[in-house]
Amino acid sequence: MAEKGEEMKLLATWFSPFAYRVIWVLKMKGIEYEYVEEDLGNKSPLLLQSNPVHKKVPVLIHNGKPLAESLVIVQYLDNICKSSPVLPDDPYQRAMALFWSNFVEEKFTENIKKVLVLGGEEQAAGAKGAEAALATLEAQLAKKKSKFFGGESIGLVDIALGYISVWLEEIEEVGGIKVFDSEKFPCLAKWMQDFLEIPTVKENHPNKADLIPYLRYLRQVGPAVAFQHG
Amino acid sequence: MESQEVKLLGFWVSPFVHRVEWALKLKGVPYEYIEEDIFNKSPLLLELNPVHKKVPVLVHNQKVLAESFVILEYIDENWKQCPLLPQDPYDRAKARFWAKFAEEKILSDGAWRAARAKGDNREKALGSTIEALEKIEGELKGKGKFFGGESIGYLDLALGWISYMLPVWEDVGSIKIMDPTRFPATAAWMSEFVNHPAVKDSLPPRDKMIIYFEKRLKELEI
């Protein structure tokens, strides 16, 4: 895929976990693309034109046609490029992968965002929700008895949740609340280590130390500005 | 041919359940419908969907599926007649994008919220719902009868609730959200949708919906 004449552009920011979901899949599949760093405080005309609905990153532009929403983009890439499949062939297994990646987004990601940018009761509720989601995911992973949610190699659910192996500690530090306890979630703890060991992931993620000041900035500016990613 | 046993756990007024029913009807898939009282959930429901404890739940040859959009994609992949999602990968992705958008901005946090809210909360919810409807109107312009063109598809099923449930919420909440002069393409689409053979005779009775949502409004006022 992405032979001569094919144009694949990714509008992203260096600190966005959602952008990295797409980067990991592009790299795993060997799809060449042009990376465009966006300044969310000063959005480019291309971004506003390509994602007028949400005005967020990441945005994938394939031969001039834009797509937004990281998990929609990942499914699209899987559709057009058969190497290193992210979703299984079997309809029921696909449905399970979609179900659990939706769960990650609705029950974990939405709550961890609250831990990062909110305070008081709302933040506490976010932490509680995130922890409950992790408990469910832990049980699911334990039941599967495989290395990853996708089996022996990573799948959509791993891609959806994988960002926690890089971002979660920093979010906890900046938010001032601990959500992940490796004693409560031993399967997830091992899974995070294994995820980070995957060469594509290992070689492609922001420097954890660099994330802290940026996450602090997001906490400062509050939800309206912070949630510019999707 | 392998015996196809399809069961659907639903609740009579749930738009999430209706979507799945329309999909099954469009594809001519026979199914057994099991009515659930969501205010008094059965052991069966809790066993089949322990994560969310919600309807719809589809059981196909003992495989259990939950979440209406997940179920729609499964039905589409399993029964090839009357395809719901577009064939082209980019169009498929756009359909998923818009379905998600509408679910978040017009359904969950949109119209139902606006109908229940008072004062400033109402203004805010109404404003953002209308903004979202404008985007959907834009998607419909020049498309034909339905979002997918001449035949009904995934995105029509995802938004179908607008055609029969939104007017009920407007009534019960005394709020105007879908102004046909402002959203002519959407109004035309609503009419096509409710008159589609797979939809027409399966909608819940309007008077029953009014009573139900009046009660819910009182219980869930914000």
Interface residues (C-beta under 8 A of the other chain):
Chain A: V53 H62 K65 L67 A68 E69 V72 I73 Q75 Y76 N79 I80 P91 Y92 R94 A95 L98 F99 N102 F103 T136
Chain B: V51 H60 K63 L65 A66 E67 F69 V70 I71 E73 Y74 E77 N78 P89 Y90 R92 A93 K94 R96 F97 K100 F101 K135
